[in-house]
Amino acid sequence: MTTASAERHLSIDAVRGFAVLGILLMNIVGMGLPSFAYIDPTHAGGATGADFWTWAVNNVLTDGKMRALFTMLFGASTVLIAERATGGALGPAATHYRRMFWLLLFGFAHAVFAWFGDVLVLYALAGLLIFPFRKLAPRTQLVIGVVVLVALLAKNVWQAQQLEALHAAANAPGATAAAVKAWQEVSVAIQASPEAAQADIAGFGGDFAAATAARLNMLQLFYFVLLPTDMLPEAIGQMFVGMALFRMGFFTLGWSSRAYAAMIAVGYLVCVPVTAWLASNIVRSGFDPLVLHEQEVWQQTTRTLIGLAHASVVLLVVRAGAAGWLIDRFAAAGRMAFSNYLMTSIITSLVFCGYGFGLYGQLSRFELIYVVAGVWAFILLWSRPWLEHFHYGPFEWAWRSLVQWKPQRFVKGTGTAAQGAG
């Protein structure tokens, strides 16, 4: 018989494992194809047949939704770990800020040497900012999170309107040279040239030094443009929502089955059709860069709710005790989410980059799903056996040991004298 405490722990781990698997469905595009293909399927990877449907399904169900869920879980874990650290040698604040410091360093190394789309740097920075607010009333946290996300949406809608105005001015009869130049300067943000794709292929398809240089080039855009203006505010908003939902019992099976069903209904019966309609507008425009950008902005309205609908399905399955084998595998993957996230990038960098199998730019969008399936199989097959022999995943152990500044218990059944402090 599973205790309530164990059940709640299983529920969080299972949702986290589901999220770490799901996030690869979109990351794989940036890992295996020229970077702009993530935004525009006509840029690389194919936009017809199976490739089109791969883009369409992911655009509606996973793009931004899995990342939103993963981010909310990070907010939830901020509260959970702080509670566990209360009364410990370090205390909640020292534990948290040490965790964020080392996470930042792990993230930089990950971004430079494996995957430029790393979220660990982002999470470390957002984690520094949200921690002082962890004890606010859950409803207050929820309101703050929603306000931040709505403010970000308003900013992005305004920017999209400005882009449309610049485009109209540049293409109007008798447009001035200044208007044309202004449009040319900003249009690179929403459309890429064939030369950019070839540069990506030359970089990531080259040796380790060339791939590292290509990642550093991408990181300039991420760290100096996208992170402060878009990625960080979104992460902060979603972490506030995650903290609130954790304290409201969402991730720990504290809601009624009817409440989870209502979340699923909102996500799947309202938000999915809305997102599909926005995606159809992109398709009808022929993937016009302006339309694509504008519709992607509006898709921000549905990301969080669809992510929570996905989580609600997993939580109801856990509550029902169904699909036990799969839930146990999800939970093991979730307990090792940090290691599995990093291992995913290591594996895919070897699959795609020139210093590995050199498949960068060689597979279609649909064919990338085969790589995803292989990585999923690896995660689901290795996580549980590993945890039968070790207390933590390898990177979790390293992170925990660095935070505590002494080796933590790692191998199970070796005796307390050799294990160190927990």
Secondary structure, DSSP 8 states (H G I E B T S, - for coil): ---HHHHHHHHHHHHHHHHHHHTHHHHHHHHHS-GGGGT-TTTTT-SSHHHHHHHHHHHHHTTTHHHHHHHHHHHHHHHHHHHHHTTSSSHHHHHHHHHHHHHHHHHHHHHHHT-TT--HHHHHHHHHHHGGGTTS-HHHHHHHHHHHHHHHHHHHHHHHHHHHHHHHHHHSTT--HHHHHHHHHHHTTT---HHHHHHHHHHHTS-HHHHHHHHHHHHHHIIIIIIIIIIHHHHHHHHHHHHHHHHTTGGGT-S-HHHHHHHHHIIIIIIHHHHHHHHHHHHHTTS-HHHHHHHHHHTHHHHHHHHHHHHHHHHHHHHHT-SHHHHHHHHHHHHTHHHHHHHHHHHHHHHHSTTTT--TTTS-TTTHHHHHHHHHHHHHHHHHHHHHHBSS-HHHHHHHHHHHTS----BTTS-GGGT---
